[in-house]
Amino acid sequence: MTSSRIPPCGRPAHRGSKLTAENILSEAGKLLQEQGKVPSIRALAAQLQVDPMAIYYYFRNKQALLEALATALVDDINQPSAQAPVQQELQRLAESYLHLLYIYSDLLDILLSLNSDGPSGCFRQRYLRIIAPCGLNESRQTAILHLLADALHGHTVAIRRTDYTFEQSRALFQPVLALITELIERPGASLS
């Protein structure tokens, strides 16, 4: 009889085990993309061929797993280049974030359910690097960041209800991004 049984509850088998937090996150991301919804711990464990309790060895609960997954996914959005123009980098940041929300259709719900700001902190830091040369005061930086995030999230919710391709979705967002860029590049432009 072959030994293809699942390891005992609670801990992964240490010798030869390929189960790591990174493997769990990678598989959870694949399932999220394929199924369009957050996978259950049981489904994730079955895909990894481990006992569900082995996942809890790495993540104290499902919320911790979702936090780590969302942070890992958002960390893959565009890294700004200091040499590129603000408008170009802001467009790259917005489009990479839109693309992420497009391919992981349940990610926005995850992001909005989090109690911490790990993923949003990543987006914020990249946004601040992009707009740093513009010399905006902190209040204006924050107001434009909130406007951009709300526009991206609202657009994502609206696009979910359609069968648009990502290219169509991106094209529809361009006028909004142009207005936001104008607010950054023209400090005298009103936000009201």
Accessible surface in RSA format (square Angstrom, percent):
REM  Atomic radii and reference values for relative SASA: ProtOr
REM  Chains: A
REM  Algorithm: Lee & Richards
REM  Probe-radius: 1.40
REM  Slices: 20
REM RES _ NUM      All-atoms   Total-Side   Main-Chain    Non-polar    All polar
REM                ABS   REL    ABS   REL    ABS   REL    ABS   REL    ABS   REL
RES MET A   1   242.28 125.5 152.13 100.7  90.14 214.6 131.72 112.0 110.55 146.5
RES THR A   2   120.51  85.7 100.93 102.3  19.58  46.7  84.59 113.6  35.92  54.3
RES SER A   3   109.81  92.8  70.66  94.3  39.16  90.2  50.92 108.4  58.90  82.5
RES SER A   4   102.23  86.4  69.55  92.8  32.67  75.3  48.12 102.5  54.11  75.8
RES ARG A   5   179.15  75.2 152.13  77.6  27.01  64.3  72.47  99.0 106.67  64.6
RES ILE A   6    82.42  46.9  75.11  56.0   7.32  17.6  76.38  55.0   6.04  16.4
RES PRO A   7    32.15  23.4  23.32  21.3   8.83  32.1  29.48  24.3   2.67  16.6
RES PRO A   8    87.15  63.5  78.85  71.9   8.30  30.2  87.12  71.9   0.03   0.2
RES CYS A   9    92.47  69.9  68.86  76.8  23.61  55.5  24.55  62.2  67.92  73.2
RES GLY A  10    27.07  33.4   0.00   N/A  27.07  33.4  22.92  62.9   4.15   9.3
RES ARG A  11   152.35  64.0 149.28  76.1   3.07   7.3  38.34  52.4 114.01  69.1
RES PRO A  12     5.05   3.7   2.71   2.5   2.35   8.5   2.71   2.2   2.35  14.6
RES ALA A  13    48.86  44.9  37.81  58.4  11.05  25.1  48.22  67.9   0.64   1.7
RES HIS A  14   120.66  65.9  92.27  64.1  28.39  72.6  70.56  72.7  50.10  58.3
RES ARG A  15   229.21  96.2 205.81 104.9  23.39  55.7  84.14 115.0 145.07  87.9
RES GLY A  16    74.67  92.1   0.00   N/A  74.67  92.1  45.55 125.0  29.12  65.2
RES SER A  17    43.84  37.0  11.54  15.4  32.29  74.4  16.11  34.3  27.73  38.8
RES LYS A  18   172.16  84.0 160.03  98.2  12.12  28.9 109.19  98.3  62.96  67.1
RES LEU A  19    14.59   8.1   5.52   3.9   9.07  22.8   7.35   5.2   7.24  19.5
RES THR A  20    53.27  37.9  52.96  53.7   0.31   0.7  51.29  68.9   1.98   3.0
RES ALA A  21    28.93  26.6  27.52  42.5   1.41   3.2  27.52  38.8   1.41   3.7
RES GLU A  22   124.36  71.4 118.82  89.9   5.55  13.2  64.84 125.4  59.52  48.6
RES ASN A  23    59.63  41.1  55.59  53.7   4.04   9.7  11.57  27.8  48.06  46.5
RES ILE A  24     0.00   0.0   0.00   0.0   0.00   0.0   0.00   0.0   0.00   0.0
RES LEU A  25    29.97  16.7  27.74  19.8   2.23   5.6  27.93  19.6   2.03   5.5
RES SER A  26    59.68  50.4  44.50  59.4  15.18  35.0  36.00  76.7  23.68  33.2
RES GLU A  27    26.12  15.0  25.82  19.5   0.30   0.7   0.70   1.4  25.42  20.8
RES ALA A  28     0.78   0.7   0.78   1.2   0.00   0.0   0.78   1.1   0.00   0.0
RES GLY A  29     4.81   5.9   0.00   N/A   4.81   5.9   4.81  13.2   0.00   0.0
RES LYS A  30   107.22  52.3 104.69  64.2   2.54   6.0  60.72  54.7  46.50  49.5
RES LEU A  31     9.03   5.0   9.03   6.5   0.00   0.0   9.03   6.3   0.00   0.0
RES LEU A  32     0.00   0.0   0.00   0.0   0.00   0.0   0.00   0.0   0.00   0.0
RES GLN A  33    87.24  48.8  71.20  52.0  16.04  38.2  12.41  26.4  74.83  56.8
RES GLU A  34   133.19  76.5  94.03  71.1  39.15  93.2  46.74  90.4  86.44  70.6
RES GLN A  35    85.64  47.9  54.60  39.9  31.04  73.9  30.06  64.0  55.58  42.2
RES GLY A  36    28.96  35.7   0.00   N/A  28.96  35.7  14.84  40.7  14.12  31.6
RES LYS A  37   124.10  60.5 124.10  76.1   0.00   0.0  67.98  61.2  56.12  59.8
RES VAL A  38    31.81  20.9  19.49  17.6  12.33  29.7  19.51  17.0  12.30  33.4
RES PRO A  39     5.22   3.8   2.40   2.2   2.82  10.3   4.03   3.3   1.19   7.4
RES SER A  40    53.91  45.6  48.93  65.3   4.98  11.5  41.62  88.6  12.30  17.2
RES ILE A  41    15.36   8.7  12.66   9.4   2.70   6.5  12.75   9.2   2.61   7.1
RES ARG A  42   179.29  75.3 174.65  89.0   4.64  11.0  63.48  86.8 115.81  70.2
RES ALA A  43    40.77  37.5  28.97  44.7  11.79  26.8  36.55  51.5   4.22  11.2
RES LEU A  44     0.45   0.2   0.45   0.3   0.00   0.0   0.45   0.3   0.00   0.0
RES ALA A  45     1.01   0.9   1.01   1.6   0.00   0.0   1.01   1.4   0.00   0.0
RES ALA A  46    70.89  65.2  49.81  76.9  21.09  48.0  57.84  81.5  13.05  34.6
RES GLN A  47   102.56  57.4  79.27  57.9  23.30  55.5   4.97  10.6  97.59  74.0
RES LEU A  48    37.47  20.9  17.02  12.2  20.44  51.4  20.94  14.7  16.53  44.5
RES GLN A  49   141.34  79.0 128.61  94.0  12.73  30.3  33.51  71.3 107.83  81.8
RES VAL A  50    13.58   8.9  12.05  10.9   1.53   3.7  12.05  10.5   1.53   4.2
RES ASP A  51    23.94  16.8  23.83  23.7   0.11   0.3   0.16   0.4  23.78  23.7
RES PRO A  52    32.72  23.8  32.72  29.8   0.00   0.0  32.72  27.0   0.00   0.0
RES MET A  53    90.46  46.8  89.81  59.4   0.65   1.5  68.43  58.2  22.02  29.2
RES ALA A  54     0.09   0.1   0.09   0.1   0.00   0.0   0.09   0.1   0.00   0.0
RES ILE A  55     0.41   0.2   0.41   0.3   0.00   0.0   0.41   0.3   0.00   0.0
RES TYR A  56    77.45  36.2  63.29  36.0  14.16  36.8  38.33  28.8  39.12  48.2
RES TYR A  57   102.60  47.9  70.77  40.3  31.83  82.8  47.63  35.8  54.97  67.8
RES TYR A  58    68.97  32.2  39.28  22.3  29.69  77.3  32.46  24.4  36.51  45.0
RES PHE A  59    17.57   8.8  15.50   9.6   2.06   5.4  17.48  10.6   0.09   0.3
RES ARG A  60   197.49  82.9 166.72  85.0  30.76  73.2  69.93  95.6 127.56  77.3
RES ASN A  61    62.29  43.0  61.78  59.7   0.51   1.2  26.03  62.6  36.27  35.1
RES LYS A  62    70.97  34.6  68.37  41.9   2.60   6.2  42.64  38.4  28.33  30.2
RES GLN A  63    70.24  39.3  67.17  49.1   3.06   7.3  42.72  90.9  27.51  20.9
RES ALA A  64    16.47  15.1   8.02  12.4   8.46  19.2  13.07  18.4   3.40   9.0
RES LEU A  65     4.14   2.3   4.14   3.0   0.00   0.0   4.14   2.9   0.00   0.0
RES LEU A  66    19.20  10.7  19.20  13.7   0.00   0.0  19.20  13.5   0.00   0.0
RES GLU A  67    41.39  23.8  41.39  31.3   0.00   0.0  31.81  61.5   9.58   7.8
RES ALA A  68    27.58  25.4  19.36  29.9   8.22  18.7  25.72  36.2   1.86   4.9
RES LEU A  69     2.84   1.6   2.84   2.0   0.00   0.0   2.84   2.0   0.00   0.0
RES ALA A  70     0.00   0.0   0.00   0.0   0.00   0.0   0.00   0.0   0.00   0.0
RES THR A  71    48.05  34.2  48.05  48.7   0.00   0.0  46.64  62.6   1.40   2.1
RES ALA A  72    42.53  39.1  31.07  48.0  11.46  26.1  38.50  54.2   4.03  10.7
RES LEU A  73    16.43   9.1  16.39  11.7   0.04   0.1  16.43  11.5   0.00   0.0
RES VAL A  74     1.15   0.8   1.15   1.0   0.00   0.0   1.15   1.0   0.00   0.0
RES ASP A  75    76.54  53.6  69.77  69.4   6.77  16.0   9.30  21.9  67.24  67.1
RES ASP A  76   116.08  81.3  84.90  84.5  31.18  73.7  26.56  62.5  89.52  89.3
RES ILE A  77     6.43   3.7   1.03   0.8   5.40  13.0   3.30   2.4   3.13   8.5
RES ASN A  78    38.33  26.4  28.77  27.8   9.57  23.0  11.85  28.5  26.49  25.6
RES GLN A  79   105.46  59.0  89.60  65.5  15.86  37.8  52.20 111.1  53.26  40.4
RES PRO A  80    22.98  16.7   4.13   3.8  18.85  68.5   4.13   3.4  18.85 117.1
RES SER A  81    43.48  36.7  32.29  43.1  11.19  25.8  28.32  60.3  15.16  21.2
RES ALA A  82   101.11  93.0  57.19  88.3  43.92  99.9  69.95  98.5  31.16  82.6
RES GLN A  83   162.76  91.0 128.43  93.9  34.32  81.7  70.81 150.7  91.95  69.7
RES ALA A  84    24.34  22.4   7.63  11.8  16.72  38.0  12.94  18.2  11.40  30.2
RES PRO A  85    83.99  61.2  71.82  65.5  12.16  44.2  83.75  69.1   0.24   1.5
RES VAL A  86    23.99  15.8  19.37  17.5   4.63  11.2  20.34  17.7   3.66   9.9
RES GLN A  87    93.68  52.4  93.23  68.1   0.45   1.1  14.44  30.7  79.24  60.1
RES GLN A  88    70.69  39.5  64.53  47.2   6.16  14.7  30.85  65.7  39.83  30.2
RES GLU A  89     2.88   1.7   2.88   2.2   0.00   0.0   2.22   4.3   0.66   0.5
RES LEU A  90     0.00   0.0   0.00   0.0   0.00   0.0   0.00   0.0   0.00   0.0
RES GLN A  91    62.74  35.1  62.73  45.8   0.01   0.0   5.85  12.5  56.89  43.2
RES ARG A  92   101.88  42.8  97.56  49.7   4.32  10.3  32.19  44.0  69.70  42.2
RES LEU A  93     0.08   0.0   0.08   0.1   0.00   0.0   0.08   0.1   0.00   0.0
RES ALA A  94     0.00   0.0   0.00   0.0   0.00   0.0   0.00   0.0   0.00   0.0
RES GLU A  95    28.98  16.6  28.27  21.4   0.72   1.7   8.14  15.8  20.84  17.0
RES SER A  96    31.65  26.7  20.45  27.3  11.20  25.8  27.30  58.1   4.35   6.1
RES TYR A  97    12.41   5.8  12.41   7.1   0.00   0.0   4.79   3.6   7.62   9.4
RES LEU A  98     5.49   3.1   3.50   2.5   1.99   5.0   3.50   2.5   1.99   5.4
RES HIS A  99    74.92  40.9  74.92  52.1   0.00   0.0  37.89  39.0  37.04  43.1
RES LEU A 100    13.72   7.6  12.50   8.9   1.22   3.1  13.57   9.5   0.15   0.4
RES LEU A 101     3.48   1.9   0.62   0.4   2.86   7.2   0.62   0.4   2.86   7.7
RES TYR A 102    85.77  40.0  66.49  37.8  19.27  50.1  50.65  38.1  35.11  43.3
RES ILE A 103    54.83  31.2  42.69  31.8  12.14  29.3  48.03  34.6   6.80  18.4
RES TYR A 104    26.71  12.5  26.51  15.1   0.20   0.5   1.96   1.5  24.75  30.5
RES SER A 105    45.12  38.1  40.50  54.1   4.62  10.6  32.57  69.4  12.55  17.6
RES ASP A 106    28.84  20.2  28.14  28.0   0.71   1.7   1.40   3.3  27.45  27.4
RES LEU A 107     0.00   0.0   0.00   0.0   0.00   0.0   0.00   0.0   0.00   0.0
RES LEU A 108     1.43   0.8   1.43   1.0   0.00   0.0   1.43   1.0   0.00   0.0
RES ASP A 109    69.38  48.6  62.44  62.1   6.94  16.4  26.58  62.6  42.80  42.7
RES ILE A 110     4.86   2.8   2.75   2.0   2.11   5.1   4.77   3.4   0.09   0.2
RES LEU A 111    27.75  15.5  13.29   9.5  14.46  36.3  13.29   9.3  14.46  38.9
RES LEU A 112   118.63  66.1  86.67  62.0  31.96  80.4  90.04  63.2  28.59  76.9
RES SER A 113    61.30  51.8  38.99  52.0  22.31  51.4  45.46  96.8  15.83  22.2
RES LEU A 114    23.22  12.9   3.15   2.3  20.07  50.5   3.15   2.2  20.07  54.0
RES ASN A 115   147.47 101.7 107.03 103.4  40.44  97.4  38.17  91.9 109.30 105.6
RES SER A 116    60.00  50.7  41.54  55.4  18.46  42.5  49.41 105.2  10.60  14.8
RES ASP A 117   102.11  71.5  98.74  98.3   3.37   8.0  26.26  61.8  75.85  75.6
RES GLY A 118    32.95  40.6   0.00   N/A  32.95  40.6  26.02  71.4   6.93  15.5
RES PRO A 119     3.04   2.2   2.40   2.2   0.65   2.3   2.67   2.2   0.37   2.3
RES SER A 120    67.31  56.9  57.48  76.7   9.83  22.7  53.88 114.7  13.44  18.8
RES GLY A 121    21.71  26.8   0.00   N/A  21.71  26.8  21.71  59.6   0.00   0.0
RES CYS A 122    22.84  17.3  12.87  14.3   9.97  23.4  17.35  44.0   5.49   5.9
RES PHE A 123    12.99   6.5  12.99   8.0   0.00   0.0  12.99   7.9   0.00   0.0
RES ARG A 124    73.28  30.8  73.24  37.3   0.04   0.1  27.91  38.1  45.37  27.5
RES GLN A 125    98.34  55.0  97.92  71.6   0.42   1.0  33.70  71.7  64.65  49.0
RES ARG A 126     7.59   3.2   7.59   3.9   0.00   0.0   0.00   0.0   7.59   4.6
RES TYR A 127     0.00   0.0   0.00   0.0   0.00   0.0   0.00   0.0   0.00   0.0
RES LEU A 128    41.91  23.3  38.47  27.5   3.43   8.6  38.73  27.2   3.18   8.5
RES ARG A 129   129.11  54.2 111.31  56.7  17.80  42.4  64.65  88.4  64.46  39.1
RES ILE A 130     7.78   4.4   0.29   0.2   7.49  18.0   5.27   3.8   2.51   6.8
RES ILE A 131     0.19   0.1   0.11   0.1   0.08   0.2   0.11   0.1   0.08   0.2
RES ALA A 132    66.77  61.4  44.32  68.4  22.45  51.1  50.13  70.6  16.63  44.1
RES PRO A 133   105.35  76.8  62.33  56.8  43.01 156.4  76.18  62.9  29.17 181.3
RES CYS A 134    33.97  25.7   9.26  10.3  24.72  58.1  10.81  27.4  23.16  25.0
RES GLY A 135    69.42  85.6   0.00   N/A  69.42  85.6  38.62 106.0  30.80  69.0
RES LEU A 136    12.86   7.2   0.98   0.7  11.88  29.9   3.44   2.4   9.42  25.4
RES ASN A 137    98.95  68.2  85.07  82.2  13.88  33.4  43.72 105.2  55.23  53.4
RES GLU A 138   128.70  73.9 121.45  91.9   7.25  17.3  39.45  76.3  89.25  72.9
RES SER A 139    86.66  73.2  72.64  96.9  14.02  32.3  44.92  95.6  41.74  58.5
RES ARG A 140    33.37  14.0  30.72  15.7   2.65   6.3  16.40  22.4  16.97  10.3
RES GLN A 141    37.19  20.8  37.07  27.1   0.11   0.3   0.60   1.3  36.59  27.7
RES THR A 142    37.93  27.0  37.60  38.1   0.33   0.8  33.17  44.6   4.76   7.2
RES ALA A 143    39.61  36.4  27.33  42.2  12.28  27.9  34.41  48.5   5.20  13.8
RES ILE A 144     0.00   0.0   0.00   0.0   0.00   0.0   0.00   0.0   0.00   0.0
RES LEU A 145    13.36   7.4  13.36   9.6   0.00   0.0  13.36   9.4   0.00   0.0
RES HIS A 146   102.46  56.0 101.41  70.5   1.05   2.7  62.71  64.6  39.74  46.2
RES LEU A 147    76.97  42.9  72.98  52.2   3.99  10.0  76.36  53.6   0.62   1.7
RES LEU A 148     0.00   0.0   0.00   0.0   0.00   0.0   0.00   0.0   0.00   0.0
RES ALA A 149    24.27  22.3  24.03  37.1   0.24   0.5  24.27  34.2   0.00   0.0
RES ASP A 150    98.18  68.8  88.84  88.4   9.34  22.1  26.75  63.0  71.43  71.2
RES ALA A 151    23.40  21.5   8.58  13.2  14.82  33.7  20.58  29.0   2.82   7.5
RES LEU A 152     0.00   0.0   0.00   0.0   0.00   0.0   0.00   0.0   0.00   0.0
RES HIS A 153    37.48  20.5  37.17  25.8   0.31   0.8  30.40  31.3   7.08   8.2
RES GLY A 154    39.71  49.0   0.00   N/A  39.71  49.0  34.17  93.8   5.53  12.4
RES HIS A 155    27.92  15.3  20.40  14.2   7.52  19.2  10.92  11.3  17.01  19.8
RES THR A 156    10.79   7.7   7.37   7.5   3.42   8.1   9.41  12.6   1.38   2.1
RES VAL A 157    62.73  41.3  62.68  56.7   0.05   0.1  62.68  54.5   0.05   0.1
RES ALA A 158    58.27  53.6  46.39  71.6  11.88  27.0  54.14  76.2   4.13  10.9
RES ILE A 159    16.97   9.7  15.19  11.3   1.79   4.3  15.19  10.9   1.79   4.8
RES ARG A 160    88.93  37.3  54.82  27.9  34.11  81.2  39.88  54.5  49.05  29.7
RES ARG A 161   195.61  82.1 157.72  80.4  37.90  90.2  63.50  86.8 132.11  80.1
RES THR A 162    59.29  42.2  31.61  32.0  27.68  66.0  41.38  55.6  17.90  27.1
RES ASP A 163   139.49  97.7 111.54 111.0  27.94  66.1  47.59 112.0  91.90  91.6
RES TYR A 164    84.45  39.4  78.25  44.5   6.19  16.1  35.48  26.7  48.96  60.4
RES THR A 165    66.32  47.2  64.56  65.4   1.76   4.2  63.80  85.7   2.52   3.8
RES PHE A 166    21.56  10.8  19.74  12.2   1.82   4.7  19.74  12.0   1.82   5.2
RES GLU A 167   101.91  58.5  97.76  74.0   4.15   9.9  47.17  91.2  54.73  44.7
RES GLN A 168    88.63  49.6  84.22  61.6   4.40  10.5  31.00  66.0  57.62  43.7
RES SER A 169     4.12   3.5   4.12   5.5   0.00   0.0   0.00   0.0   4.12   5.8
RES ARG A 170    81.09  34.0  81.09  41.3   0.00   0.0   2.68   3.7  78.41  47.5
RES ALA A 171    62.82  57.8  49.56  76.5  13.26  30.2  53.37  75.2   9.45  25.0
RES LEU A 172    93.32  52.0  78.79  56.4  14.53  36.5  81.20  57.0  12.11  32.6
RES PHE A 173     1.32   0.7   1.26   0.8   0.06   0.2   1.32   0.8   0.00   0.0
RES GLN A 174    54.65  30.6  52.58  38.4   2.07   4.9  38.97  83.0  15.68  11.9
RES PRO A 175    84.58  61.6  76.19  69.4   8.39  30.5  83.18  68.7   1.39   8.7
RES VAL A 176    56.65  37.3  56.59  51.2   0.06   0.1  56.65  49.2   0.00   0.0
RES LEU A 177     5.47   3.0   5.47   3.9   0.00   0.0   5.47   3.8   0.00   0.0
RES ALA A 178    55.62  51.1  45.87  70.8   9.75  22.2  50.17  70.6   5.45  14.4
RES LEU A 179   117.02  65.2 115.70  82.8   1.32   3.3 115.94  81.4   1.08   2.9
RES ILE A 180     2.79   1.6   2.79   2.1   0.00   0.0   2.79   2.0   0.00   0.0
RES THR A 181     5.66   4.0   5.66   5.7   0.00   0.0   4.28   5.8   1.37   2.1
RES GLU A 182    70.32  40.4  66.15  50.0   4.17   9.9  21.26  41.1  49.05  40.1
RES LEU A 183    23.14  12.9  23.14  16.6   0.00   0.0  23.14  16.3   0.00   0.0
RES ILE A 184     0.50   0.3   0.00   0.0   0.50   1.2   0.00   0.0   0.50   1.3
RES GLU A 185    87.76  50.4  62.13  47.0  25.63  61.0  27.52  53.2  60.23  49.2
RES ARG A 186   131.75  55.3 128.84  65.7   2.91   6.9  52.73  72.1  79.02  47.9
RES PRO A 187    80.30  58.5  68.37  62.3  11.94  43.4  68.67  56.7  11.63  72.3
RES GLY A 188    79.25  97.7   0.00   N/A  79.25  97.7  45.01 123.5  34.24  76.7
RES ALA A 189    15.85  14.6   8.35  12.9   7.50  17.1  14.18  20.0   1.67   4.4
RES SER A 190    77.45  65.4  50.13  66.9  27.32  62.9  48.59 103.5  28.86  40.4
RES LEU A 191    72.10  40.2  35.32  25.3  36.77  92.4  38.18  26.8  33.91  91.3
RES SER A 192   142.28 120.2  73.33  97.9  68.95 158.8  84.65 180.3  57.63  80.7
END  Absolute sums over single chains surface
CHAIN  1 A    10908.0       8697.1       2210.9       5900.3       5007.7
END  Absolute sums over all chains
TOTAL         10908.0       8697.1       2210.9       5900.3       5007.7
